[in-house]
Amino acid sequence: MPIGRAQLAAFDLSYFICSWRTFWLTMKSMNGGQMSLEVESGKAARFRPFEAEFYGRGFACIAGLDEVGRGPLAGPVVAAAVILRRGFANDEIKDSKLLSPKQRERLAPLIRESAESWAIGVVEVADIDRINILRASLLAMVKAVDSLKTQPDCLLIDGNQSIPAELFGKRAVSHYQKTIVKGDQLCLSIAAASIIAKVARDAMMVEFDKQFPEYGFAGHKGYGSAAHLEALRRYGPSPIHRLSYKPVRDAASER
């Protein structure tokens, strides 16, 4: 039998929301240009000094932003914002996708302790289904920025999508935005954010696995593995599955 969404109320998400300091951001943005740079496939690129460049241009506080969780069929999308101290360097930090789980788990606390400020933002499944995954991932970035104890005036964003002004709300606070394609492989603060976001989301999916063990969330983290798709066919969607995703819709229609 499929699990009813009412059962999700029994799972207390306040731990994540409070611990990770996710709140709404009400600010106005300024759009920067897009930086498109290529990275050799399969290898970590040497980081370019984006932070030093923008400090040199007069910005006072620079945050790197990245998200994780666009592709999974279940669970929230999570973004992280990280403000590294000037001059910070660590040769082990790289795109989270190029690190093992153990490496990420070891580096995440180092980043949190060394950063001037860090925060995550979480957008849950209901909002993903309502506004689409792209806007949900950008909204998660907005929430992460708002949770920083120091507000940045420059955002270095992984990918080619800047954050629309309307997602910032009505507060008259401006951020210069620089999008960087493959930024998690080219920019240190974005790479650090990718690790923080990945570790946070993985921990959430492990907790969801305790609530819905039949789906195996602790292993595949909500991605569409063969075992996950089989569980979807067998049990139908859980309350944390994204009904806006076709494999989930198909599984729901077969129930």
Summary of the structure (lengths in Angstrom):
residues: 255
radius of gyration: 18.2
end to end distance: 8.4
largest distance: 59.6
contacts: 853
relative contact order: 0.23
helix: 45%
strand: 15%
